[in-house]
């Protein structure tokens, strides 16, 4: 996958690291392809039970599109009359966010610095966000005369409400980690020096948990966001039946009766 995105799997945890710290982890074409392929690999690997998405360095988690490359691509499009540059949404950003949100395993974002534009979208697509006290968030899109992508139009209002999301998209500004916690964006706020260790600890705890149940929880939350209560109740019935048939459910019940911690198998 090259050096722009690092990928490793150990003990059921896939660690995906955006690795362009000198460019504040901005997404050039190489990085977008590598990130897309990495999260798809994690989603499809039965040995992976949780994913940690983080970034190298201390300044940025990801500032979104690499604008230096982008401006060159726009100039090339004008010369040729093509519109290939903006295909990056369908070819890269949409598949990345779909893989993060739809994979049947939990995703933790370890946000170590600035998360802006698509980088903000990647963090919002995770199921749990561990955030450095020195991190910040910015929608950024309107600041470069663009609209939301990377799922931000869907994830942000569901976390903070439509009115606040509209404000942050129409008038992009830097949101401190403290304000992001108050808005409901941050799950766990930690000192900068503890970010990577804490994010990995959370992700490893999930990697050793009841994977089938976690998948059902993710599916039920996504389904419930766009369906009626009656439909959500029916889906809960289906998903609970699936979780109840898992080996992990039997393990959990037996461990409870034995007053011992369960040792889940992820199936």
KABEL-V428493 format. One record per backbone hydrogen bond with DSSP energy under -0.5 kcal/mol. CO is the residue of the C=O (numbers start at 0). NH is the residue of the N-H. If there is no record, write none. Layout:
co & nh
CO & NH
CO & NH
This chain:
co & nh
3 & 18
5 & 16
7 & 14
9 & 12
11 & 13
11 & 48
11 & 49
12 & 9
12 & 14
13 & 15
13 & 51
14 & 7
14 & 16
15 & 17
15 & 53
16 & 5
17 & 55
19 & 22
19 & 24
20 & 23
22 & 25
23 & 62
25 & 27
26 & 65
27 & 31
28 & 32
29 & 33
30 & 34
31 & 35
32 & 36
33 & 37
34 & 38
35 & 39
36 & 40
37 & 41
38 & 42
39 & 43
40 & 44
41 & 44
43 & 45
44 & 47
46 & 48
48 & 105
49 & 13
50 & 52
50 & 107
51 & 15
51 & 53
52 & 109
53 & 17
58 & 113
61 & 115
63 & 26
64 & 66
65 & 69
66 & 70
67 & 71
68 & 72
69 & 73
70 & 74
71 & 75
72 & 76
73 & 77
74 & 78
75 & 79
76 & 80
76 & 81
83 & 86
84 & 87
85 & 88
86 & 90
87 & 91
87 & 92
88 & 93
91 & 95
92 & 96
93 & 97
94 & 98
95 & 99
96 & 100
97 & 101
98 & 102
102 & 104
105 & 50
106 & 126
106 & 127
107 & 52
107 & 109
108 & 110
108 & 129
109 & 111
110 & 131
112 & 135
113 & 60
113 & 61
113 & 115
114 & 137
115 & 118
116 & 120
117 & 121
118 & 122
119 & 123
120 & 124
121 & 125
122 & 125
127 & 108
127 & 129
128 & 130
128 & 186
128 & 187
129 & 110
130 & 189
131 & 134
134 & 176
135 & 114
136 & 174
137 & 116
138 & 140
139 & 142
139 & 143
140 & 143
140 & 145
141 & 144
148 & 151
150 & 153
150 & 154
151 & 155
151 & 156
153 & 157
154 & 158
155 & 158
155 & 159
156 & 160
160 & 164
161 & 165
162 & 166
163 & 167
164 & 168
165 & 169
166 & 170
173 & 175
174 & 136
175 & 179
176 & 180
177 & 181
178 & 182
179 & 183
179 & 184
179 & 185
180 & 183
187 & 130
189 & 132
190 & 193
190 & 194
191 & 194
193 & 197
194 & 198
195 & 199
196 & 200
197 & 201
198 & 202
199 & 203
200 & 204
201 & 205
202 & 206
203 & 207
205 & 208
207 & 263
208 & 210
209 & 213
210 & 214
211 & 215
212 & 216
213 & 217
214 & 218
215 & 219
216 & 220
217 & 221
218 & 222
219 & 223
220 & 224
222 & 225
223 & 226
227 & 231
228 & 232
229 & 233
230 & 234
231 & 235
232 & 236
233 & 237
234 & 238
235 & 239
236 & 240
237 & 241
238 & 242
239 & 243
240 & 244
241 & 244
242 & 245
245 & 249
246 & 250
247 & 251
248 & 252
249 & 253
250 & 254
251 & 255
252 & 256
253 & 257
254 & 259
255 & 258
261 & 263
266 & 246
